[in-house]
Structures are given as structure tokens and as C-alpha cells.
Amino acid sequence: MQGEVNYDKGEKTGISKEYYENGQLKFEGKYLDEKKNGKAKEYYENGQLQFEGEYLNGKKNGKAKEFNENGDLIFDGEYKEGEEWSGKYNIYNEDEQLIKEYTIINNDEVFAKNYNDDGKLILEAEYSLKKEYGIRKEYFDGKLIFEGEYSKKIRNGKGKEFDYYSGEILFDGEYKDGKRNGKGKEYNNGKLIFEGEFRNGIKWNGKGYNKNYEIEYEIKDGTGETK
């Protein structure tokens, strides 16, 4: 790698430029005692801008923008001591289709949206990286099928499921480790058909109803009994 680098007592200091072997500019910025300091720009070998921002003692620090090799903006935000702290991210697939966008605030709170390859929304989420807890909405073909709480990337807490075709509620209750667990209500065509307790996704205690809201069966300790 070629370069235009200033040295002081054998250490890189001052404004510098570094190049790839093909002569393309790779880095332009400042050094202080061998470490990058101040505003800088970095480039891919094809000449596309990769990073524009600031360094402090060799680590990215302060406002910054980053781009992929096609020139798409993939990060616009702030670094602290080399760590991405706050900002907006965009992620693209091989066809340059946006498949995910998310915002991080203070290295903790995340607001995200995921899309399929057709550009339709499949997920909206708000969560805390530190607490591993959040609220999410899930979609199929752009239609809402679930909204509720989750932690460790699976359903945990209160939530609701919706019918893909009609949009009517199917379930309203509690989840644990991704399964219905705790109090819950099931619906069909908007009418209540069961309410009670679930365990590991199975109806455990409760009452089932017919279309006239009359008790049709009861379940106790996982065993059903028809009325």
C-alpha cells in the first residue's frame, strides 16, 4: 500500500493519505502518535466512499456515515470509542432491495422494520438490547398476524394473534418461551370459543363455548369433558 504519510520521531503524525496497490485512494485524514484522530474518509478499492466521520485515539468517535460498495447509505449516526452508539441502519440484499432498517438510541433502544424480497413489511419491533425485552408486530404478506411482548427473540408476555384473511382476532393471552402459556382467550370469526389457562401451548383449564356463547365443554388439568 502506497501513501503520503507524515512522520514525527518515527510515528505517523499529521495529515495523511493512503492508497491501494491499484493507486485508488484508501484513506485520507489525520494521525496523532500513530493513531487516527479527527475527520477522515475511507474508500473501497472501487473508489466508492466507505466511511466519512471522526476518530479519537484510533477509534471511531462522533458523527459518521457509512456506505456499501454500491453507494447505498448503510449507517448514519454516532460512534463512541469505536462502538456504534446511535443512528439509523439500512441493510440490503444482493439485489439492492432494502430488507431491514433500524434505529439504535444510546446503544440500547432499537426501532426496527424488516421486509421480504418483495418489499412487504414482515416485522416491526421496539426493544432494549440490555434488557432483551420488547414489543413486536409480525406480518404475513403485509397483513398483521401478531402483536405483543417478547424477550430473547421469542414470544414472552402478553400478545394477540390475528387471522390473515379477515384480520379478526384469534387469540388474546399470555406466552412463555414462544408458546401460549397462562391466561388466554380463543376466538373464531370474532366470537369467543374458549377462555382459561394454557400450558406449553395446550389448553389446560377452562371453558369452551358454542356459537350461542353456551358452555360446550370444560377442561381441567389438560383433560376435556363435553357438557
N, C-alpha and C positions, 0 to 999 in steps of 0.2 A: 504493500500500500504506500503510495506516494503522499507527500504532504508539504504544506507550508506552515511549519511549526516553529515557534519561538521558544528558546530555552534560557533559563537562568540558573547557573550552577548545576547544570545537567538535568534540570527539571522543566517540564513543559509549563510555560507561563505566557499569558497574553493571548491576543487574537490568533487563531489557528484555522487552517483548512486541511482536510484530509481527503484523499481520493481513492477510488477503486483502481484496480490494475488497468481497467479499460479507460482510465482518465476521467471517469464520471465523479463529480463531487459527492463525497460521502458525509462529511461533517464540516460545519463552519460554526465557530463560537469561540469562547474564551476558556483558557485554563488558568488555574492558580495552584502552584505547588503540585503539579501533575494531575490535578483533579478538575473536571469540568465545572465552571462557575459562570453564572449569568445566562443571558439569552443565547439560544443555539438553534440550529436547524440540522436535521439529519435526513438523508435521502436513500432511496432504494438504488440498486445498481442500474435500473432503467431510467433513472433521473426523476422519478416521482418523489415528491416530498413525503417523508415518512413521519417526522416529528418536528414540531415547532413549539418551543417553550423555554423553560428556565431550569438551570441546575444550581445546586448548592452543595459544595464539597463533594462533587462527583455523583450526586443523586438528583433525580428529577424532583424539582420543588417549585411549586407555584403553578400558574395557569399554563395549559398546554393543549395542543391539538395534535391528533394522530390520524393517519390515513393509511388505507391499504394500497397495494401496488397498482390498483386501478384508479386511485384518486378519490375513492369514497371516504367520507369522514367517518371514522370509527370511534373516536373519543374526543370529547370537547369538555374539558373540566379542569380539575386542580389535583396536583400531586403534593404529598407531604413526605419528605425524607424518603423519596423513592417509591412511595406507595400511592396507588390511585385512591384519592380521598373523596372527591365529589365530582360529579359530572354525568354526562349523557353518553351512552354507548350505542352503537349500531353494529349489528352482525349480519353478514350477507352470505348466501350460499354460492356455489360455484357459478351459478347463472346470474350473479349480481342482484338477486332478489333479496330484499330485506326480510329476514326471518325472525329477528329479535331486536328489540330496543328497550333499554332500561336506563334508569337514573339512580345513582347512588348519592346519598347525602351523608356526610360526615363518617364515611366508611362503615355505615351501619344500615340505614333505612334504604330499601330498594323498591322502586316502582317499575314494573316490567310488563311488556307485552310480547307475546310470541305469535308468529304467523306461520301458516303452512306454505308450501311452494306456490300455491295459487293466490297468496296474499290475504287469505282469510284469517281472521283472528281465532286463535285456539286457546289462548291463556292471557289473563290479566292477573297481576299479583302485586300485593304490598306486603313486605315482610322485613324483619330485622335479622341481619346476619349474626348479631351477637346472641340474640335470644332464640334464633332458629324458629321463629313463630311468625305467622302472618295470615292474611286474608287473600283468598284467590277466587277467580271466576274461570270456569272451564267452558269451552265452546266446541261444538262439532259442526263443521260446515258453516261457521259463523253464528250459530244459534246457541244460546246459553243452556248448558245441561247441568251445571253445578255451581254453587257459590257457598263459601263457608270458610272455616278456620283450618289451618294445617300447621304442622311442625315437622322438622326433619324430612321435608319434601313429600309427606303423605298426609291424608286427611286425619286431623285430630281436633276434636272440639265440635261445635255446633255447625250444621250445614243443611243445605237443601239441594235436592235433585229435581230436575225438570224434564218433561217429555220433549224429545227432539222435534216431533212433528207439531204438536199442539201448543207447546210452551207451558202447559199446565204442570203444577207441582206433583211430584211422585212421592217424595219423602221429605220430611222435616224432622230432624232429630240430631242425635249425637254420634260421633265417630271416635274410634280409637285404633291406631295403627292401620288406618286405611279401611276399616270395616265398620259397619253400623254397630254401635255399642253404647248402651244406655237408653234413655228415653227416646221414643220416636213415634212418628205417625206416618202411615202409608195412605196414598190416595190413588184413585182411578177415575179418570175423567172429571177431576176436580172434587170428587166425593171421598170422604174418609172411609177406608176399608179396614184399617187396623190401627190400634193405638196401644202402646205398652212399652215393654222393655226388650231390648235386643242384646244378644251376647255373641261376639265374634261373627256378626253378620246374620245370625239366626234369631227368629222370633222366640223369645224365651218366656215372657209373661205378658198377658194382655188379652184384648178382646178384638174379634173380627166382626165386621158389620156387612149387611147386605145393602142393596141399593136404596132400601127404605130406612136405612140407619137403624135397623134392628139387629140385635146381637145374634150372630150366626154361629160363632164358636168362641171358645176360650182356650188359652194356652197357659199352662202352669209348669214351670221348670222344664221348658222345652217340649212338653207333651200336649198335643191338641185334643180337644173334646168338642164335638159338634152338639149344638143346642137342639 
